[in-house]
C-alpha cells in the first residue's frame, strides 16, 4: 500500500508542477497568475514554511522543490518498510 501512496503522491506532484510551470510562465496562452503554485503548497508542507528564510527571488524554485523532500521520505519508507 505504501508504494501506491508513493505513486499517487508522485503523480500529484508532477501534475501540480506542470500547472505551476504553465501558470508561472504563461504557456499555452494562459495568463500569468500569482496562484500558479497553489497546488504545490499542500504537497510541500512542512518544508514550504522554510522558504521564507531564502531570498525572495528563489521562492518559486523552492516552492517547486519542497514536495521532493516529502517524496524522498516516502521513497525511503518504501525501501525500509516495503519488504
N, CA, C and O atoms as a CHARMM CRD file, in Angstrom:
* protein
*
  332
    1    1 UNK  N      0.82000  -1.19200   0.00000 PROA 1      0.00000
    2    1 UNK  CA     0.00000   0.00000   0.00000 PROA 1      0.00000
    3    1 UNK  C      0.87100   1.26600   0.00000 PROA 1      0.00000
    4    1 UNK  O      0.49300   2.29000  -0.57000 PROA 1      0.00000
    5    2 UNK  N      2.01700   1.18100   0.63400 PROA 2      0.00000
    6    2 UNK  CA     2.91700   2.33300   0.68100 PROA 2      0.00000
    7    2 UNK  C      3.40600   2.71300  -0.71400 PROA 2      0.00000
    8    2 UNK  O      3.59200   3.89200  -1.01400 PROA 2      0.00000
    9    3 UNK  N      3.61000   1.72300  -1.55100 PROA 3      0.00000
   10    3 UNK  CA     4.02500   2.01100  -2.93400 PROA 3      0.00000
   11    3 UNK  C      2.93100   2.75200  -3.69800 PROA 3      0.00000
   12    3 UNK  O      3.22700   3.63300  -4.50500 PROA 3      0.00000
   13    4 UNK  N      1.67300   2.40200  -3.44800 PROA 4      0.00000
   14    4 UNK  CA     0.57700   3.12100  -4.09600 PROA 4      0.00000
   15    4 UNK  C      0.54300   4.58200  -3.64700 PROA 4      0.00000
   16    4 UNK  O      0.30700   5.48200  -4.45200 PROA 4      0.00000
   17    5 UNK  N      0.77400   4.80100  -2.38600 PROA 5      0.00000
   18    5 UNK  CA     0.81400   6.17500  -1.87000 PROA 5      0.00000
   19    5 UNK  C      1.95700   6.94100  -2.51800 PROA 5      0.00000
   20    5 UNK  O      1.80300   8.10900  -2.87400 PROA 5      0.00000
   21    6 UNK  N      3.09400   6.29000  -2.67100 PROA 6      0.00000
   22    6 UNK  CA     4.24700   6.92000  -3.32000 PROA 6      0.00000
   23    6 UNK  C      3.91000   7.30200  -4.75700 PROA 6      0.00000
   24    6 UNK  O      4.21400   8.41500  -5.18500 PROA 6      0.00000
   25    7 UNK  N      3.29100   6.40300  -5.50000 PROA 7      0.00000
   26    7 UNK  CA     2.93400   6.68600  -6.88800 PROA 7      0.00000
   27    7 UNK  C      1.87200   7.78200  -6.98400 PROA 7      0.00000
   28    7 UNK  O      1.96500   8.65700  -7.84400 PROA 7      0.00000
   29    8 UNK  N      0.88500   7.74400  -6.12600 PROA 8      0.00000
   30    8 UNK  CA    -0.15900   8.77100  -6.14900 PROA 8      0.00000
   31    8 UNK  C      0.43600  10.13700  -5.81900 PROA 8      0.00000
   32    8 UNK  O      0.12100  11.13100  -6.47300 PROA 8      0.00000
   33    9 UNK  N      1.29500  10.18200  -4.80400 PROA 9      0.00000
   34    9 UNK  CA     1.94000  11.44600  -4.44100 PROA 9      0.00000
   35    9 UNK  C      2.82900  11.93700  -5.58200 PROA 9      0.00000
   36    9 UNK  O      2.83900  13.12700  -5.89500 PROA 9      0.00000
   37   10 UNK  N      3.56400  11.03300  -6.19500 PROA 10     0.00000
   38   10 UNK  CA     4.43500  11.41800  -7.31500 PROA 10     0.00000
   39   10 UNK  C      3.65200  11.96300  -8.49700 PROA 10     0.00000
   40   10 UNK  O      4.05400  12.95100  -9.11100 PROA 10     0.00000
   41   11 UNK  N      2.53400  11.32100  -8.81800 PROA 11     0.00000
   42   11 UNK  CA     1.70300  11.81800  -9.91900 PROA 11     0.00000
   43   11 UNK  C      1.04500  13.15000  -9.57600 PROA 11     0.00000
   44   11 UNK  O      0.93200  14.02800 -10.43100 PROA 11     0.00000
   45   12 UNK  N      0.61200  13.30200  -8.33400 PROA 12     0.00000
   46   12 UNK  CA     0.03400  14.58400  -7.91000 PROA 12     0.00000
   47   12 UNK  C      1.08000  15.69500  -7.96700 PROA 12     0.00000
   48   12 UNK  O      0.77700  16.82200  -8.36000 PROA 12     0.00000
   49   13 UNK  N      2.30900  15.37200  -7.57500 PROA 13     0.00000
   50   13 UNK  CA     3.39100  16.36200  -7.63900 PROA 13     0.00000
   51   13 UNK  C      3.69700  16.73300  -9.08000 PROA 13     0.00000
   52   13 UNK  O      3.89700  17.90600  -9.39400 PROA 13     0.00000
   53   14 UNK  N      3.73500  15.74300  -9.95300 PROA 14     0.00000
   54   14 UNK  CA     4.01000  16.02200 -11.36100 PROA 14     0.00000
   55   14 UNK  C      2.91700  16.90200 -11.96500 PROA 14     0.00000
   56   14 UNK  O      3.21800  17.84300 -12.70000 PROA 14     0.00000
   57   15 UNK  N      1.65600  16.60600 -11.66300 PROA 15     0.00000
   58   15 UNK  CA     0.55400  17.42300 -12.17800 PROA 15     0.00000
   59   15 UNK  C      0.61800  18.84200 -11.62500 PROA 15     0.00000
   60   15 UNK  O      0.42100  19.80400 -12.36700 PROA 15     0.00000
   61   16 UNK  N      0.89100  18.98300 -10.33000 PROA 16     0.00000
   62   16 UNK  CA     0.98100  20.31400  -9.72000 PROA 16     0.00000
   63   16 UNK  C      2.16200  21.09300 -10.28900 PROA 16     0.00000
   64   16 UNK  O      2.07400  22.30600 -10.48000 PROA 16     0.00000
   65   17 UNK  N      3.25800  20.40400 -10.55800 PROA 17     0.00000
   66   17 UNK  CA     4.43300  21.06400 -11.12200 PROA 17     0.00000
   67   17 UNK  C      4.16000  21.55000 -12.54600 PROA 17     0.00000
   68   17 UNK  O      4.58200  22.64400 -12.92200 PROA 17     0.00000
   69   18 UNK  N      3.46400  20.74700 -13.32500 PROA 18     0.00000
   70   18 UNK  CA     3.10500  21.16400 -14.68800 PROA 18     0.00000
   71   18 UNK  C      2.19200  22.38000 -14.64500 PROA 18     0.00000
   72   18 UNK  O      2.38800  23.32700 -15.40600 PROA 18     0.00000
   73   19 UNK  N      1.19700  22.36600 -13.76600 PROA 19     0.00000
   74   19 UNK  CA     0.30900  23.52400 -13.63400 PROA 19     0.00000
   75   19 UNK  C      1.06000  24.76100 -13.14700 PROA 19     0.00000
   76   19 UNK  O      0.75600  25.87800 -13.56500 PROA 19     0.00000
   77   20 UNK  N      2.03200  24.56700 -12.27200 PROA 20     0.00000
   78   20 UNK  CA     2.85000  25.67700 -11.77700 PROA 20     0.00000
   79   20 UNK  C      3.66300  26.30200 -12.91500 PROA 20     0.00000
   80   20 UNK  O      3.71500  27.52500 -13.04600 PROA 20     0.00000
   81   21 UNK  N      4.28300  25.47500 -13.71900 PROA 21     0.00000
   82   21 UNK  CA     5.09600  25.99000 -14.83000 PROA 21     0.00000
   83   21 UNK  C      4.21500  26.69800 -15.85700 PROA 21     0.00000
   84   21 UNK  O      4.57300  27.76700 -16.35200 PROA 21     0.00000
   85   22 UNK  N      3.07500  26.11200 -16.17300 PROA 22     0.00000
   86   22 UNK  CA     2.16200  26.73900 -17.13400 PROA 22     0.00000
   87   22 UNK  C      1.66800  28.08700 -16.61300 PROA 22     0.00000
   88   22 UNK  O      1.63100  29.06200 -17.36400 PROA 22     0.00000
   89   23 UNK  N      1.29000  28.15300 -15.33700 PROA 23     0.00000
   90   23 UNK  CA     0.78100  29.40500 -14.78100 PROA 23     0.00000
   91   23 UNK  C      1.84800  30.45000 -14.53500 PROA 23     0.00000
   92   23 UNK  O      1.57600  31.64800 -14.61800 PROA 23     0.00000
   93   24 UNK  N      3.07100  30.00900 -14.22900 PROA 24     0.00000
   94   24 UNK  CA     4.13900  30.96100 -13.94900 PROA 24     0.00000
   95   24 UNK  C      4.67300  31.61700 -15.21500 PROA 24     0.00000
   96   24 UNK  O      4.92600  32.82200 -15.23500 PROA 24     0.00000
   97   25 UNK  N      4.84200  30.83000 -16.26400 PROA 25     0.00000
   98   25 UNK  CA     5.43300  31.35200 -17.49200 PROA 25     0.00000
   99   25 UNK  C      4.40000  31.69300 -18.55900 PROA 25     0.00000
  100   25 UNK  O      4.76800  32.16700 -19.63400 PROA 25     0.00000
  101   26 UNK  N      3.12500  31.46400 -18.29200 PROA 26     0.00000
  102   26 UNK  CA     2.08200  31.81700 -19.23600 PROA 26     0.00000
  103   26 UNK  C      2.10300  30.96500 -20.49200 PROA 26     0.00000
  104   26 UNK  O      1.84300  31.46800 -21.58500 PROA 26     0.00000
  105   27 UNK  N      2.40300  29.70000 -20.35400 PROA 27     0.00000
  106   27 UNK  CA     2.47100  28.81700 -21.51400 PROA 27     0.00000
  107   27 UNK  C      1.07200  28.48800 -22.02800 PROA 27     0.00000
  108   27 UNK  O      0.09200  28.58100 -21.28900 PROA 27     0.00000
  109   28 UNK  N      0.99100  28.10700 -23.29400 PROA 28     0.00000
  110   28 UNK  CA    -0.25400  27.69400 -23.95100 PROA 28     0.00000
  111   28 UNK  C     -1.32200  28.77500 -23.89900 PROA 28     0.00000
  112   28 UNK  O     -2.51500  28.47300 -23.87100 PROA 28     0.00000
  113   29 UNK  N     -0.90600  30.01600 -23.88700 PROA 29     0.00000
  114   29 UNK  CA    -1.85200  31.11900 -23.92500 PROA 29     0.00000
  115   29 UNK  C     -2.53500  31.43300 -22.60100 PROA 29     0.00000
  116   29 UNK  O     -3.45300  32.25200 -22.55800 PROA 29     0.00000
  117   30 UNK  N     -2.10200  30.79900 -21.53100 PROA 30     0.00000
  118   30 UNK  CA    -2.71600  31.08700 -20.23400 PROA 30     0.00000
  119   30 UNK  C     -2.11900  32.36400 -19.64800 PROA 30     0.00000
  120   30 UNK  O     -1.00200  32.76000 -19.97900 PROA 30     0.00000
  121   31 UNK  N     -2.87800  32.98200 -18.78900 PROA 31     0.00000
  122   31 UNK  CA    -2.39800  34.20100 -18.15200 PROA 31     0.00000
  123   31 UNK  C     -1.47100  33.85700 -16.99000 PROA 31     0.00000
  124   31 UNK  O     -1.64400  32.84500 -16.31100 PROA 31     0.00000
  125   32 UNK  N     -0.50000  34.71200 -16.78200 PROA 32     0.00000
  126   32 UNK  CA     0.36400  34.55500 -15.61300 PROA 32     0.00000
  127   32 UNK  C     -0.41700  34.95400 -14.37800 PROA 32     0.00000
  128   32 UNK  O     -1.12600  35.96000 -14.37200 PROA 32     0.00000
  129   33 UNK  N     -0.28000  34.16000 -13.33800 PROA 33     0.00000
  130   33 UNK  CA    -1.03200  34.47200 -12.13500 PROA 33     0.00000
  131   33 UNK  C     -0.25200  34.18000 -10.88100 PROA 33     0.00000
  132   33 UNK  O      0.63200  33.32400 -10.87800 PROA 33     0.00000
  133   34 UNK  N     -0.57200  34.88800  -9.81000 PROA 34     0.00000
  134   34 UNK  CA     0.14000  34.68000  -8.55700 PROA 34     0.00000
  135   34 UNK  C     -0.24000  33.36700  -7.86300 PROA 34     0.00000
  136   34 UNK  O      0.45200  32.93900  -6.94000 PROA 34     0.00000
  137   35 UNK  N     -1.31800  32.73000  -8.29100 PROA 35     0.00000
  138   35 UNK  CA    -1.76300  31.49000  -7.65900 PROA 35     0.00000
  139   35 UNK  C     -1.34500  30.25000  -8.44100 PROA 35     0.00000
  140   35 UNK  O     -1.96300  29.19400  -8.30900 PROA 35     0.00000
  141   36 UNK  N     -0.31600  30.37500  -9.24400 PROA 36     0.00000
  142   36 UNK  CA     0.11600  29.24700 -10.06900 PROA 36     0.00000
  143   36 UNK  C      0.60700  28.07300  -9.22600 PROA 36     0.00000
  144   36 UNK  O      0.46700  26.91900  -9.63300 PROA 36     0.00000
  145   37 UNK  N      1.16800  28.34800  -8.08300 PROA 37     0.00000
  146   37 UNK  CA     1.72100  27.27700  -7.24800 PROA 37     0.00000
  147   37 UNK  C      0.81500  26.82000  -6.13400 PROA 37     0.00000
  148   37 UNK  O      1.27400  26.18500  -5.18400 PROA 37     0.00000
  149   38 UNK  N     -0.47000  27.13000  -6.22800 PROA 38     0.00000
  150   38 UNK  CA    -1.38100  26.81000  -5.13000 PROA 38     0.00000
  151   38 UNK  C     -1.50300  25.30100  -4.90400 PROA 38     0.00000
  152   38 UNK  O     -1.75300  24.87700  -3.77600 PROA 38     0.00000
  153   39 UNK  N     -1.33600  24.49400  -5.92600 PROA 39     0.00000
  154   39 UNK  CA    -1.43000  23.04900  -5.75800 PROA 39     0.00000
  155   39 UNK  C     -0.14600  22.45100  -5.19900 PROA 39     0.00000
  156   39 UNK  O     -0.15500  21.32600  -4.70000 PROA 39     0.00000
  157   40 UNK  N      0.94900  23.18300  -5.27600 PROA 40     0.00000
  158   40 UNK  CA     2.20900  22.70000  -4.70700 PROA 40     0.00000
  159   40 UNK  C      2.27500  22.90900  -3.19700 PROA 40     0.00000
  160   40 UNK  O      3.00500  22.20000  -2.50400 PROA 40     0.00000
  161   41 UNK  N      1.53100  23.86000  -2.69400 PROA 41     0.00000
  162   41 UNK  CA     1.58800  24.18100  -1.26700 PROA 41     0.00000
  163   41 UNK  C      1.26100  22.99500  -0.36200 PROA 41     0.00000
  164   41 UNK  O      2.06100  22.68300   0.52000 PROA 41     0.00000
  165   42 UNK  N      0.12800  22.32500  -0.53700 PROA 42     0.00000
  166   42 UNK  CA    -0.15300  21.21700   0.38500 PROA 42     0.00000
  167   42 UNK  C      0.78100  20.02900   0.20500 PROA 42     0.00000
  168   42 UNK  O      0.97300  19.24800   1.13700 PROA 42     0.00000
  169   43 UNK  N      1.36000  19.88400  -0.97100 PROA 43     0.00000
  170   43 UNK  CA     2.28500  18.77500  -1.19600 PROA 43     0.00000
  171   43 UNK  C      3.64400  19.02300  -0.54800 PROA 43     0.00000
  172   43 UNK  O      4.38300  18.07600  -0.28000 PROA 43     0.00000
  173   44 UNK  N      3.97800  20.28200  -0.29600 PROA 44     0.00000
  174   44 UNK  CA     5.27900  20.62600   0.25200 PROA 44     0.00000
  175   44 UNK  C      5.31100  20.92100   1.73500 PROA 44     0.00000
  176   44 UNK  O      6.36500  21.24900   2.28100 PROA 44     0.00000
  177   45 UNK  N      4.15900  20.80700   2.39900 PROA 45     0.00000
  178   45 UNK  CA     4.12100  21.05600   3.84100 PROA 45     0.00000
  179   45 UNK  C      4.92900  19.98200   4.53600 PROA 45     0.00000
  180   45 UNK  O      4.77200  18.82500   4.14600 PROA 45     0.00000
  181   46 UNK  N      5.74600  20.22300   5.48600 PROA 46     0.00000
  182   46 UNK  CA     6.04700  21.43300   6.23200 PROA 46     0.00000
  183   46 UNK  C      7.24300  22.21500   5.68900 PROA 46     0.00000
  184   46 UNK  O      7.63500  23.22500   6.27300 PROA 46     0.00000
  185   47 UNK  N      7.82200  21.76300   4.58500 PROA 47     0.00000
  186   47 UNK  CA     9.06400  22.37100   4.09100 PROA 47     0.00000
  187   47 UNK  C      8.83700  23.73600   3.47400 PROA 47     0.00000
  188   47 UNK  O      9.77800  24.52500   3.37900 PROA 47     0.00000
  189   48 UNK  N      7.61600  24.04200   3.05100 PROA 48     0.00000
  190   48 UNK  CA     7.36100  25.35100   2.45300 PROA 48     0.00000
  191   48 UNK  C      7.47300  26.47300   3.46900 PROA 48     0.00000
  192   48 UNK  O      7.65900  27.63300   3.10400 PROA 48     0.00000
  193   49 UNK  N      7.36000  26.12700   4.74600 PROA 49     0.00000
  194   49 UNK  CA     7.48400  27.16600   5.77300 PROA 49     0.00000
  195   49 UNK  C      8.92500  27.65500   5.89700 PROA 49     0.00000
  196   49 UNK  O      9.16200  28.70900   6.48800 PROA 49     0.00000
  197   50 UNK  N      9.87700  26.92500   5.36100 PROA 50     0.00000
  198   50 UNK  CA    11.28000  27.33700   5.39300 PROA 50     0.00000
  199   50 UNK  C     11.65200  28.22300   4.21000 PROA 50     0.00000
  200   50 UNK  O     12.74200  28.79400   4.18100 PROA 50     0.00000
  201   51 UNK  N     10.76200  28.34100   3.24200 PROA 51     0.00000
  202   51 UNK  CA    11.03900  29.13700   2.04500 PROA 51     0.00000
  203   51 UNK  C     11.26800  30.60000   2.39600 PROA 51     0.00000
  204   51 UNK  O     12.04600  31.27900   1.72600 PROA 51     0.00000
  205   52 UNK  N     10.60800  31.09100   3.43000 PROA 52     0.00000
  206   52 UNK  CA    10.75200  32.49900   3.82000 PROA 52     0.00000
  207   52 UNK  C     12.17000  32.85400   4.25600 PROA 52     0.00000
  208   52 UNK  O     12.52900  34.03100   4.28000 PROA 52     0.00000
  209   53 UNK  N     12.96900  31.86700   4.59600 PROA 53     0.00000
  210   53 UNK  CA    14.33800  32.13800   5.02700 PROA 53     0.00000
  211   53 UNK  C     15.27000  32.47200   3.86600 PROA 53     0.00000
  212   53 UNK  O     16.34000  33.04400   4.07300 PROA 53     0.00000
  213   54 UNK  N     14.87400  32.12100   2.66000 PROA 54     0.00000
  214   54 UNK  CA    15.69100  32.36800   1.47100 PROA 54     0.00000
  215   54 UNK  C     15.32200  33.72200   0.86600 PROA 54     0.00000
  216   54 UNK  O     14.26700  34.27700   1.17000 PROA 54     0.00000
  217   55 UNK  N     16.19600  34.24700   0.00900 PROA 55     0.00000
  218   55 UNK  CA    15.85200  35.49200  -0.69700 PROA 55     0.00000
  219   55 UNK  C     14.60800  35.29500  -1.57100 PROA 55     0.00000
  220   55 UNK  O     14.34400  34.19500  -2.05500 PROA 55     0.00000
  221   56 UNK  N     13.86900  36.35700  -1.75900 PROA 56     0.00000
  222   56 UNK  CA    12.57700  36.27100  -2.44300 PROA 56     0.00000
  223   56 UNK  C     12.68600  35.78200  -3.88300 PROA 56     0.00000
  224   56 UNK  O     11.74100  35.18100  -4.39600 PROA 56     0.00000
  225   57 UNK  N     13.78700  36.01800  -4.53100 PROA 57     0.00000
  226   57 UNK  CA    13.91800  35.58300  -5.92800 PROA 57     0.00000
  227   57 UNK  C     13.97600  34.06900  -6.06800 PROA 57     0.00000
  228   57 UNK  O     13.73800  33.54700  -7.15700 PROA 57     0.00000
  229   58 UNK  N     14.29000  33.34500  -4.97900 PROA 58     0.00000
  230   58 UNK  CA    14.35900  31.88700  -5.01400 PROA 58     0.00000
  231   58 UNK  C     13.05600  31.21900  -4.57600 PROA 58     0.00000
  232   58 UNK  O     12.94200  29.99600  -4.65100 PROA 58     0.00000
  233   59 UNK  N     12.09000  31.98200  -4.12800 PROA 59     0.00000
  234   59 UNK  CA    10.85300  31.41600  -3.59300 PROA 59     0.00000
  235   59 UNK  C     10.12000  30.50100  -4.57200 PROA 59     0.00000
  236   59 UNK  O      9.71100  29.41100  -4.17400 PROA 59     0.00000
  237   60 UNK  N      9.93400  30.89700  -5.84300 PROA 60     0.00000
  238   60 UNK  CA     9.21300  29.98200  -6.75000 PROA 60     0.00000
  239   60 UNK  C      9.94200  28.64800  -6.94400 PROA 60     0.00000
  240   60 UNK  O      9.30900  27.59700  -7.03500 PROA 60     0.00000
  241   61 UNK  N     11.24900  28.69900  -7.00500 PROA 61     0.00000
  242   61 UNK  CA    12.02100  27.47000  -7.21700 PROA 61     0.00000
  243   61 UNK  C     12.00200  26.58500  -5.97200 PROA 61     0.00000
  244   61 UNK  O     11.93800  25.36000  -6.07900 PROA 61     0.00000
  245   62 UNK  N     12.05800  27.19900  -4.80600 PROA 62     0.00000
  246   62 UNK  CA    11.98800  26.42100  -3.57600 PROA 62     0.00000
  247   62 UNK  C     10.59300  25.85300  -3.35200 PROA 62     0.00000
  248   62 UNK  O     10.44300  24.75400  -2.81900 PROA 62     0.00000
  249   63 UNK  N      9.57900  26.59900  -3.75900 PROA 63     0.00000
  250   63 UNK  CA     8.21700  26.09100  -3.67600 PROA 63     0.00000
  251   63 UNK  C      8.05500  24.85500  -4.55800 PROA 63     0.00000
  252   63 UNK  O      7.39600  23.89200  -4.16700 PROA 63     0.00000
  253   64 UNK  N      8.64900  24.88400  -5.73000 PROA 64     0.00000
  254   64 UNK  CA     8.55900  23.74500  -6.64300 PROA 64     0.00000
  255   64 UNK  C      9.36600  22.55400  -6.13900 PROA 64     0.00000
  256   64 UNK  O      9.03600  21.41200  -6.45800 PROA 64     0.00000
  257   65 UNK  N     10.41100  22.79700  -5.36300 PROA 65     0.00000
  258   65 UNK  CA    11.28000  21.71600  -4.89400 PROA 65     0.00000
  259   65 UNK  C     10.86500  21.14800  -3.53800 PROA 65     0.00000
  260   65 UNK  O     11.31800  20.06300  -3.17000 PROA 65     0.00000
  261   66 UNK  N     10.03300  21.83800  -2.79800 PROA 66     0.00000
  262   66 UNK  CA     9.65700  21.38700  -1.45300 PROA 66     0.00000
  263   66 UNK  C      8.98600  20.01400  -1.43700 PROA 66     0.00000
  264   66 UNK  O      9.29600  19.22000  -0.54900 PROA 66     0.00000
  265   67 UNK  N      8.08900  19.69100  -2.36300 PROA 67     0.00000
  266   67 UNK  CA     7.48000  18.35600  -2.32600 PROA 67     0.00000
  267   67 UNK  C      8.46500  17.22100  -2.60300 PROA 67     0.00000
  268   67 UNK  O      8.18000  16.06600  -2.28500 PROA 67     0.00000
  269   68 UNK  N      9.60300  17.53500  -3.18300 PROA 68     0.00000
  270   68 UNK  CA    10.60800  16.50000  -3.44200 PROA 68     0.00000
  271   68 UNK  C     11.10600  15.90800  -2.12000 PROA 68     0.00000
  272   68 UNK  O     11.42300  14.72100  -2.05100 PROA 68     0.00000
  273   69 UNK  N     11.17500  16.71900  -1.09100 PROA 69     0.00000
  274   69 UNK  CA    11.60300  16.22200   0.22400 PROA 69     0.00000
  275   69 UNK  C     10.60600  15.18700   0.73600 PROA 69     0.00000
  276   69 UNK  O     10.99700  14.12500   1.22000 PROA 69     0.00000
  277   70 UNK  N      9.31600  15.50300   0.62700 PROA 70     0.00000
  278   70 UNK  CA     8.29800  14.54100   1.05400 PROA 70     0.00000
  279   70 UNK  C      8.31100  13.29000   0.18600 PROA 70     0.00000
  280   70 UNK  O      8.09500  12.18400   0.68200 PROA 70     0.00000
  281   71 UNK  N      8.56200  13.46000  -1.10300 PROA 71     0.00000
  282   71 UNK  CA     8.65100  12.31400  -1.99900 PROA 71     0.00000
  283   71 UNK  C      9.84000  11.43500  -1.62700 PROA 71     0.00000
  284   71 UNK  O      9.73900  10.20800  -1.67000 PROA 71     0.00000
  285   72 UNK  N     10.95200  12.04300  -1.26700 PROA 72     0.00000
  286   72 UNK  CA    12.13400  11.28200  -0.84900 PROA 72     0.00000
  287   72 UNK  C     11.87400  10.54300   0.46500 PROA 72     0.00000
  288   72 UNK  O     12.33600   9.41600   0.64300 PROA 72     0.00000
  289   73 UNK  N     11.14900  11.16100   1.36900 PROA 73     0.00000
  290   73 UNK  CA    10.81200  10.49600   2.63200 PROA 73     0.00000
  291   73 UNK  C      9.91300   9.29000   2.37000 PROA 73     0.00000
  292   73 UNK  O     10.11400   8.22400   2.95200 PROA 73     0.00000
  293   74 UNK  N      8.92300   9.45900   1.49500 PROA 74     0.00000
  294   74 UNK  CA     8.05900   8.33200   1.14800 PROA 74     0.00000
  295   74 UNK  C      8.84300   7.21400   0.47700 PROA 74     0.00000
  296   74 UNK  O      8.62300   6.03600   0.76000 PROA 74     0.00000
  297   75 UNK  N      9.74600   7.58000  -0.40200 PROA 75     0.00000
  298   75 UNK  CA    10.57600   6.57500  -1.07400 PROA 75     0.00000
  299   75 UNK  C     11.44300   5.81600  -0.07200 PROA 75     0.00000
  300   75 UNK  O     11.57300   4.59500  -0.15800 PROA 75     0.00000
  301   76 UNK  N     12.03500   6.53900   0.87500 PROA 76     0.00000
  302   76 UNK  CA    12.86300   5.89000   1.89600 PROA 76     0.00000
  303   76 UNK  C     12.01700   4.95500   2.76400 PROA 76     0.00000
  304   76 UNK  O     12.47700   3.88300   3.15800 PROA 76     0.00000
  305   77 UNK  N     10.79500   5.36000   3.05500 PROA 77     0.00000
  306   77 UNK  CA     9.91200   4.48300   3.82900 PROA 77     0.00000
  307   77 UNK  C      9.56200   3.21700   3.04100 PROA 77     0.00000
  308   77 UNK  O      9.45300   2.13000   3.61000 PROA 77     0.00000
  309   78 UNK  N      9.38900   3.37300   1.72100 PROA 78     0.00000
  310   78 UNK  CA     9.12800   2.19800   0.89100 PROA 78     0.00000
  311   78 UNK  C     10.32000   1.24900   0.90300 PROA 78     0.00000
  312   78 UNK  O     10.14900   0.03100   0.94600 PROA 78     0.00000
  313   79 UNK  N     11.50300   1.79800   0.86700 PROA 79     0.00000
  314   79 UNK  CA    12.69600   0.96200   0.88200 PROA 79     0.00000
  315   79 UNK  C     12.85800   0.25400   2.21200 PROA 79     0.00000
  316   79 UNK  O     13.28700  -0.89900   2.25500 PROA 79     0.00000
  317   80 UNK  N     12.52500   0.92100   3.27800 PROA 80     0.00000
  318   80 UNK  CA    12.71700   0.36000   4.61800 PROA 80     0.00000
  319   80 UNK  C     11.60700  -0.61200   5.01400 PROA 80     0.00000
  320   80 UNK  O     11.88400  -1.69900   5.52200 PROA 80     0.00000
  321   81 UNK  N     10.36800  -0.22800   4.78500 PROA 81     0.00000
  322   81 UNK  CA     9.24100  -0.99900   5.27700 PROA 81     0.00000
  323   81 UNK  C      8.48100  -1.75400   4.19300 PROA 81     0.00000
  324   81 UNK  O      7.59000  -2.54300   4.50900 PROA 81     0.00000
  325   82 UNK  N      8.80900  -1.53300   2.93500 PROA 82     0.00000
  326   82 UNK  CA     8.05400  -2.12700   1.85700 PROA 82     0.00000
  327   82 UNK  C      8.29200  -3.60100   1.63500 PROA 82     0.00000
  328   82 UNK  O      7.55300  -4.23200   0.88000 PROA 82     0.00000
  329   83 UNK  N      9.28900  -4.16300   2.26100 PROA 83     0.00000
  330   83 UNK  CA     9.59900  -5.57500   2.01400 PROA 83     0.00000
  331   83 UNK  C      9.00200  -6.46000   2.98500 PROA 83     0.00000
  332   83 UNK  O      9.17800  -7.67600   2.90300 PROA 83     0.00000
